Amino acid sequence: MPTVTFLPTFRKVEVNPGATILDAAQKAGINMNVVCGGQGKCGKCIVYVKSGRPLFDRDQFIRFFSPEELDQGACLACQTTIIDNVSVFIPENSLIQEQQILIETVEQESGFFPAVWKYFLELTPPSLDDPSPDLSRLLWGINRQGGPDDRKIYVPLEVIRSIPGVLRESGWKITATVALVPGGYRLIDVERGDTTKALYGVAIDLGTTTIVAYVRSLVDGKVLGIASNYNRQISCGEDILSRVNYARKGGLSRLQELAAESINIAITQAANNAGIDREHIYEVVVAGNTIMTHILMGIDPAYMIEEPYVPVVRRYLTSAAIRAGLVVKENAGLFVFPAVSDFIGGDIVADVLASGMAEHDEVSLLIDIGTNFEVVLGTKEWMFSCAGAAGPALEGGEVLFGMRANPGAIEKVSLDLHTLEPTYQTINRVKPRGICGSGLIDLLADLLQACIIDRTGRINTSIVHPRIRLGPHFPEFVVAWKDETDIGKDIVITENDVKNLIMSKASILGACITLMNQAGISRHDIARVYFAGAFGNYLSKENAIIIGLLPEVPLDRISNIGNGAIMGANIALLNRRKRKVLDEIARTIAYVELNAEPSFMDEYTRACFLPHTDLALFPMVEKLLDECRIRRG
Amino acid sequence: MPTVTFLPTFRKVEVNPGATILDAAQKAGINMNVVCGGQGKCGKCIVYVKSGRPLFDRDQFIRFFSPEELDQGACLACQTTIIDNVSVFIPENSLIQEQQILIETVEQESGFFPAVWKYFLELTPPSLDDPSPDLSRLLWGINRQGGPDDRKIYVPLEVIRSIPGVLRESGWKITATVALVPGGYRLIDVERGDTTKALYGVAIDLGTTTIVAYVRSLVDGKVLGIASNYNRQISCGEDILSRVNYARKGGLSRLQELAAESINIAITQAANNAGIDREHIYEVVVAGNTIMTHILMGIDPAYMIEEPYVPVVRRYLTSAAIRAGLVVKENAGLFVFPAVSDFIGGDIVADVLASGMAEHDEVSLLIDIGTNFEVVLGTKEWMFSCAGAAGPALEGGEVLFGMRANPGAIEKVSLDLHTLEPTYQTINRVKPRGICGSGLIDLLADLLQACIIDRTGRINTSIVHPRIRLGPHFPEFVVAWKDETDIGKDIVITENDVKNLIMSKASILGACITLMNQAGISRHDIARVYFAGAFGNYLSKENAIIIGLLPEVPLDRISNIGNGAIMGANIALLNRRKRKVLDEIARTIAYVELNAEPSFMDEYTRACFLPHTDLALFPMVEKLLDECRIRRG
C-alpha cells in the first residue's frame, strides 16, 4: 500500500491506492478543513505535494490557485488521488484549530463538572462472615469513595449480568463507571483493574454540511482529539430541505444511518487522533439544528417544512448512544441539545450557552449568519429569537463578482476617500477572482463614505473617476483592474449588487429591530453583541455598523464567538450543570415568526437604506457621513 | 381439528389431534391445577370424559382413581390425548381459584395505587398561532388532566418516533400511557383513539415447579384472568440445585429462555382467559426465590451454591420486560421482588408483604413450609429470618406409607382416645393409598394424646390393641386395614416414621426458637403466626402445636396466607407504594445462617421431643397431655 507522509510533522500513514489525500489525513488523525464536505468546492483543504505524483485535474484547481502555487504543488486534498508514495505539506490554514483556543477559554470560565465518573475499587471478597451480594459490595465501595448512595444508583440489567464474572476474574479489583442521568445515577460499566484514566466524552457539532467532533478526557477536561468530516447525508440532498423531502419519501432511516455513520467516522478519527479506544467513550453530546437532530434521533422531520411548521420535539433528548447507532461504549449516554422551534435549533441554543448571554442581567444580541440567519435578543430573564433567509448576497451569490470565502476572494477592501483608489486583500494572498461577503461589506461601507453611493445604494455617476462607469446593465465601480486579477476581467461591483446586498443586510437589521421592538428596548440597552458562525471571523465590525447590518452599538461591545454549536456542545459535555441551564434557555427563548409579524415588513423597508432611513438610530454613522460629505464638499 | 367441550360451562375449543386435554383447557383459558407441571404425578388435573374417546393409559390412572371413578370417565387432563371430539367435565377442585378470594381480601386492605395510567387526550391541532411541538402538546395535555408536569416525564426514543404519526392519523385524539419508574415518570405508549380501558398488568409467582399468572385491570384492579403452568426449566433439572449446575455448564441462557417462555405461556393463557390482548399489558411484577429471579434476569446464580454463598443482587430490579424476554407491550416495565439472601428470596419477601407483618408493632412469626422451610420473625422495626431443609418427612418422604398430597392420601385423621380407632379422610374421598403431611401431623398429635407414643416418639408396645404391633423392623400403628385400602396392604405408621417426623418438625421449631432467642423474645410476645405455602391450608393448627411444629401460641393467633408469593406480587402490582415498602422489608430482614449459629443445634435437640423437652414452653399441651394421662389412668 502507498505511504503518505505529512509534513511538517512527518506523520506517516498507509492507504489503499485510490484514496484521496483527505482520506489519508483523516486516517492519520489530521483534522483538515472540509467545509464543503470534500466536494472540491470550498478550497479549504489545501496541501502542497512535495514528493511523489498523485493524480489530480489541474484545470479544476485553476480557480483556487495561481500558476505559481500550482507549480509549488498546491492541490486540494479532497480532489487528489494517491497512487504511490507521496509526501505532502499541510499549511496551518488548512487545519481546524483556531476554534479550539476560543473553546478552551470559554470553558475555563464555565467550570468542569462532568456527568460521568470512574471509581477504582479494591473490594474485600465475600466470606461466610460477610456474604453480601456482589452488587451491594460494589455499590457500597462506590459510596465509600464519595460516590452516591447505593439506593440512588440504577443498574441496567446487562451491567448486573457482567458483575459476578468481572469481580472474580479481576481478584475483586475493578473500576466502576457511574453516570448522572435524568432522575438519578446509573452504573454504566464495570471493568477489570484500574481504568480510571480511560474516561472520555465526545462533543459533536452536527451541521447540515459538516460534522465536528471533539474527544475530551472527562478526568481533567483536556482536548485529546479533534476531527471534522462532511455530513454523509449530502448524498441524499445538498440542502436541508431536499433532505427532509428525501425523508418524506421513506428515506428517514437511511438519513438517520448516514447521520450516525458521519458522526461515527468523526468520532473514530478524533479517537484515533487522540490515541484512545472508542470503547472508553462514555458520553456523547450533540448540538445541531432542529431538522438534523430530529433525523439523528430517527424522528420524522416532515412536519417542520409544511404549515404550521411544528417540530415533534423541542426538549433535550437523552438516550443510550447505541439507540441512535453511535458506536461508543455500550451503555454510553447521548445528550442532544434542546431546540426552541423548527428554525431555532440546538445549534442556536448552543450559541446562546457559549456566549454566556443567558447569565447576564444586561441585554445581549446574538446574530448567527450563514445561508440563513438567526437572531436572539435578551437577558437571563427573557429572550426573543427569530430566523430568516438573508439571501445569498452575503455569501457572494446574486452579486456579479461575488464568491464564497475561497482562495482568491477579496476579503478586505478599503478605499482612499480622496483618490477613491481601493486597496484589498485576498484569501491566500493570490490574485483576486471575486469578492466574498466581508469584502462586500467593506466595499459598501467605503463607497458610502466616499459618497460614491448614496444611502439608497445608487451609484453617483456624476463623479468623474475611471473606476466609476456605466456597465452593460447598471452603473458600476471597478474594484480591481483586469490585469491585477486572475480572471482576465475587471472585477466590479454594480448598483444592482449593492441593492441586493442592501436587501440582505436589511433582513438582518429588520429582524434585530423587530425583536427590539417586541422587547421594548432601544439600541442603548444592548450591552453586548455576539456574532456566531464563520462569517463573523472576517467581518469588520465598524463597516458592518456603517452599512447597518446591525443596530449601532459601541464597537467594543461586539465580539465573535465563532462556531458556537461545537463550543456549546463542549461546555455541556464538561459541565452537566449547564444542561439544566440549556433546558431553561430553550424554554426562555420565545420564537417570533417574522412572516407572521406585520411590523417586520416595515422594519425591513426602513432598513433598506444605508444604514437605515432614520439616521438618529445611527448617530456615529451620521457623524461619519457628515464628515465625509464635508470632506468631499 | 377435534373440538373439546368443557362442562359445566360448555366452553368449546379446537385443538390439533395429539393435544392433551390440559393443552385444550389452557387454550380455552381454563386454569387447571398442574402442580407437577403436567407430568402425571400430582393427580390434581382431574377431569371426567362425558362423550368421545380420548387416549389414555388406564393402568397409569389406577393409583389415582377407584375403579368406579374410572368407570365414570375419570382421567388426568395432562395424560389424556385428544384424537376426536370430546366433552369433559371439570370438577371445581381441579381449578385454581381458592387463592383468589384470599388475595382479593388482602388487597382491599392494601389499597389501589397502580404505577401505570392512561390519559385520553383530545388535542388541538397545531396552527400558525400555536406551533408548539407535538411532544409538548401531548405532555401538556397529560398535565391538564392531572398528570405529572411535562418536565418530569421521560420519553423513550421509540415513543417519540411514534408520536407524529399517531397524532395525525388519529385526528389528534390519542391515549397516552404513563408509568412511574425509579427517578420519575415515563411515557411508555401513545395509541390512536380512546383505549383507556385497555390497561392491564400481570402478577407472576415464579416458582421452581409452577408459575402462576394473574392478569388484572389497572383501571379498577379487577382480576380478569388466571393461569398456572409448569416451569419449563424442569427439562434442565427437577430441583433447583441441578438447574444451577446446568447454568454453570453454560446453560444459563437456555434456563433464562425457559423461564421467560414459561412466564409468556402463563401470561398468554391468562390473557386469553381474560379476553384481552397481551399488547395492552403494561407492567409485569414477579416474585420468586433468589435463584429463580437471578435466572429470569439472566444473572449467574452459580455463586449462591458454593461457599460463601452470595447472590449477585438482592435489591429489587426494574427493567423493560422485553429485556427479560417477556412478550407484552414493547415498553412495559418489569418489577422483580427484592431478596434478603440466597435462601430468603423475593417469594418470602412477598409472604411478609402479604401477611402485613411489616406494618405491625407487635411481633409476628411467619413460617413458609415446602421442601425447604423459611421462618421470619419480627415487627415493622426489625426482622430476623432463617431457612433450612425440613427433610422430606412432612411431604411424605422417609415415611413408610408417606405420600404427597395427592388423591388417596389420608389428609386428616383422628383417633378415638378410648377405643384407639382412627377415622380418616382422604383427598378426593377415594380409598386410602398412603398418608400425606397434614395426616401425619394429626396422627402424631393423636398418638401422643392417646399415649400410644411417648414424647420421644417411642411406641408403647405394652398397650394391647390389634392396631399396635411389631412390624418387620419397628413397632407400628395400623392406620387403615388392608381391605379398606386401595393398595391391598395395611397402612401403618412406624416408630421410625415418627422419629423422622419429629426430626423434621424439630428443625422448624428449633429455627423458630433460635430466632426468638436472637430477638430476645418469648412465645408470649408473638401476636400473630402466619403459615405460608400450600401446606398450611390443610394443617390442623391445634395438632401442629401439640406436636411442637411451632412455639405454642393461642390458636386464634394463627392464620394461613396460602401462596404468599402470588399474593405479594398482586399487591405490588396494584399498589406502587408497597414497592418501596418491599425494599425496606428486604433491608430490614436480617438473615441468620442456622449452620453458623451454634445455639441452633441445641435448640434442634430440645425440639426433638413432642412437643419439646421443656413443657413449660407448651403449657396448653402440658395440660392436655396431663388430662390424657389421667383419662387413660
Interface residues (C-beta under 8 A of the other chain):
Chain A: P126 S127 L128 D130 P131 S132 P133 D134 L135 S136 R151 Y154 V155 P156 L157 I160 R161 I163 P164 G165 V181 P182 G183 G184 M297 G298 I299 D300 A302 Y303 E307 P308 Y309 V310 P311 V312 V313 R314 R315 L317 T318 S319 R323 A324 S341 D342 D583 E593 A596
Chain B: P126 S127 L128 D130 P131 S132 P133 D134 L135 S136 R151 Y154 V155 P156 L157 I160 R161 I163 P164 G165 R168 V181 P182 G183 G184 M297 G298 I299 D300 A302 Y303 E307 P308 Y309 V310 P311 V312 V313 R314 R315 L317 T318 S319 R323 A324 S341 D342 D583 E593 A596
